[in-house]
Amino acid sequence: MSDVPTPTQSPQRSRANGGGGAAAGKPATTQPPNAADAEMLARAQAGDHQAFAQLYALHKRRIYSLCLRMVGNVAEAEDLTQEAFLQLHRKIATFRGDSAFSTWLHRLAINVVLMQLRKKGLSLISLDEAMEPNPEEGPSRSFGAPDLTLTGTIDRLVLEHAIADLPAGYRLIFILHDVEGFEHNEIASMLDCSIGNSKSQLHKARLKLRDALRAQNRLEARP
């Protein structure tokens, strides 16, 4: 689609940064759209290309950020962002408002990203994974609660590398919840999984991040 510009701007800075741990300040994602946003969406659904371009400008950064964090390659993330908005252009008329538009759009983008990861032969952690605690993971804690072991001054680059090293399924949940700020019910809608599975995946992702950061700290502490 020639009238959809290619995203070139850098994504917004992650909220899972050195100044705060997991679940740091989240943007609101469930606020109802105002009248102007609803009108813009309606016009885009009716085929107004200018309204679609406005939707693109409004949402491109977060979609690009998601793609970049999942694939770790700028050019590939730009291609996937472009493909996500091409999918949006084809399917926008089917949006019925059963969920927030941003949730629906992220679901389109996630499908594009997961298809790309499967093409690359990367295995994904199943979202239907059993939720029973693993004895090796230590005492259970409330799923979805902030992990205090990830809070504090953490080198941003070390944290980014630890996130990038997570299995794709865990990384996706962590990014959606702790970076993008979506709630578990929204994530469950995006991924066609239960809220409990979303919480379980996030819990396990945080455990893996905690272990990775502890291992890095031990390496840095060596004389």
C-alpha positions in Angstrom: 0.0 0.0 0.0 1.8 3.0 -1.3 0.2 5.6 1.0 1.3 4.1 4.2 4.7 5.6 5.2 7.5 3.5 6.4 8.3 4.0 10.1 11.8 5.4 10.6 11.6 7.1 14.0 13.1 5.4 17.0 10.6 3.9 19.6 9.9 5.5 22.9 12.2 4.6 25.7 11.4 1.4 27.6 9.7 1.8 31.0 11.6 -1.2 32.2 14.7 0.9 32.5 17.6 1.3 34.8 15.6 3.7 37.1 12.9 1.1 37.9 12.3 -2.6 37.8 9.5 -4.6 36.2 6.1 -3.0 36.2 7.4 0.5 36.4 5.0 3.4 35.6 2.5 2.1 33.0 0.6 4.1 30.5 -3.2 3.9 30.6 -4.4 1.5 27.9 -8.1 1.1 28.9 -9.3 4.6 28.7 -12.3 5.0 26.3 -11.5 6.9 23.1 -12.6 10.6 23.0 -15.0 11.8 20.4 -12.2 13.0 18.1 -10.4 9.6 18.2 -13.7 7.8 17.6 -14.4 10.0 14.6 -11.0 9.5 13.2 -11.3 5.7 13.5 -14.8 5.8 11.9 -13.4 7.9 9.0 -10.5 5.5 8.5 -12.9 2.5 8.5 -14.9 4.3 5.8 -11.8 4.6 3.6 -10.5 8.0 4.5 -6.7 7.8 3.8 -5.9 10.9 5.8 -7.7 9.5 8.9 -5.7 6.3 8.4 -2.5 8.2 8.2 -3.4 9.9 11.5 -4.0 6.5 13.1 -0.6 5.4 11.8 1.1 8.5 13.3 -0.7 7.9 16.6 0.2 4.2 17.0 3.4 3.6 15.0 5.9 4.1 17.8 4.5 1.5 20.1 4.0 -1.0 17.3 7.6 -0.4 16.1 8.8 -0.7 19.7 7.1 -4.1 20.1 8.5 -5.4 16.8 12.0 -4.2 17.6 12.1 -5.8 21.0 10.8 -9.1 19.7 13.2 -9.4 16.7 16.1 -7.2 17.8 16.8 -5.9 14.3 16.0 -2.4 13.2 15.4 -3.1 9.5 13.3 -6.2 10.3 11.3 -4.3 12.9 10.5 -1.6 10.3 9.4 -4.3 7.8 7.2 -5.9 10.4 5.7 -2.6 11.4 4.9 -1.8 7.8 3.3 -5.3 7.5 1.3 -4.8 10.6 -0.2 -1.5 9.3 -0.8 -3.1 5.9 -2.8 -5.8 7.8 -4.6 -3.0 9.6 -5.5 -1.3 6.3 -7.0 -4.5 5.0 -8.9 -5.4 8.2 -9.8 -2.1 9.8 -13.4 -2.3 8.6 -13.8 -5.5 10.6 -13.1 -3.8 14.0 -16.3 -3.8 16.0 -15.1 -2.2 19.2 -15.3 -5.4 21.3 -11.9 -4.3 22.8 -9.9 -1.2 22.8 -8.5 -0.3 19.4 -5.0 -0.3 20.6 -5.5 -3.9 22.0 -6.9 -5.0 18.6 -4.0 -3.3 16.7 -1.4 -4.9 18.9 -3.0 -8.3 18.3 -2.6 -7.8 14.6 1.1 -6.8 15.1 1.7 -9.8 17.4 0.4 -12.2 14.8 2.7 -10.6 12.2 5.7 -10.9 14.6 4.9 -14.5 15.7 4.6 -15.6 12.0 8.0 -14.1 11.4 9.5 -15.9 14.4 8.1 -19.2 13.3 9.5 -18.7 9.8 12.9 -18.2 11.4 12.4 -21.5 13.2 12.4 -20.1 16.7 10.4 -22.1 19.3 7.9 -20.2 21.3 6.9 -21.0 24.9 3.4 -22.3 24.7 0.8 -20.0 26.2 -1.1 -23.1 27.4 1.9 -24.1 29.5 1.0 -25.7 32.9 0.7 -23.2 35.7 1.9 -25.5 38.5 5.0 -23.9 40.2 8.4 -25.4 39.3 10.3 -26.4 42.5 13.5 -25.0 40.9 11.9 -21.6 40.7 11.8 -21.2 44.5 8.8 -20.1 46.7 5.8 -19.0 44.8 4.7 -15.4 44.9 1.7 -13.5 43.7 1.6 -13.7 39.9 1.7 -10.2 38.3 3.0 -8.5 41.5 6.1 -6.4 41.2 9.3 -8.4 41.6 11.4 -6.4 44.0 14.6 -8.2 42.9 14.3 -6.4 39.6 13.8 -3.0 41.3 16.7 -0.6 41.9 19.5 0.7 39.9 20.1 -1.7 37.0 22.3 -0.9 34.1 20.0 -0.3 31.2 22.1 -2.1 28.7 22.4 -5.2 30.9 18.6 -5.2 31.4 17.9 -4.8 27.7 20.2 -7.8 26.9 18.5 -9.9 29.6 15.1 -9.1 28.1 16.4 -9.9 24.6 17.6 -13.3 25.8 14.2 -14.4 27.2 12.5 -17.1 25.2 10.1 -15.4 22.7 6.9 -16.4 24.5 8.1 -15.0 27.9 9.6 -11.9 26.2 6.3 -11.1 24.5 4.3 -11.2 27.8 7.0 -9.2 29.6 7.1 -6.5 26.9 3.3 -6.2 26.7 2.8 -6.0 30.5 5.9 -4.4 32.0 7.1 -2.3 29.0 3.9 -1.4 27.1 1.7 -1.3 30.1 -1.2 -3.6 29.0 -3.2 -5.3 31.7 -3.5 -9.1 31.8 -7.1 -9.1 30.5 -5.9 -7.1 27.5 -3.0 -9.5 26.9 -5.2 -12.5 27.2 -7.5 -11.0 24.5 -4.5 -10.3 22.2 -3.0 -13.8 22.6 -6.2 -15.9 22.9 -5.1 -17.2 26.3 -6.4 -17.1 29.8 -5.6 -14.3 32.2 -4.0 -16.9 34.5 -1.7 -18.0 31.7 -0.7 -14.4 31.1 0.1 -14.0 34.8 2.0 -17.3 34.9 4.1 -16.3 31.8 5.0 -13.0 33.3 5.9 -14.5 36.6 8.3 -17.0 34.9 9.7 -14.2 32.7 10.5 -12.2 35.8 12.2 -15.2 37.4 14.4 -15.7 34.4 15.3 -12.0 34.3 16.1 -12.0 38.0 18.4 -15.0 37.5 20.1 -13.4 34.5 20.7 -10.2 36.3 22.0 -12.0 39.4 24.4 -13.9 37.2 25.6 -10.7 35.6 26.1 -9.1 39.0 28.2 -12.1 40.1 30.4 -11.8 36.9 30.9 -8.1 37.5 31.8 -8.7 41.2 34.7 -11.0 40.3 38.1 -9.5 40.9 
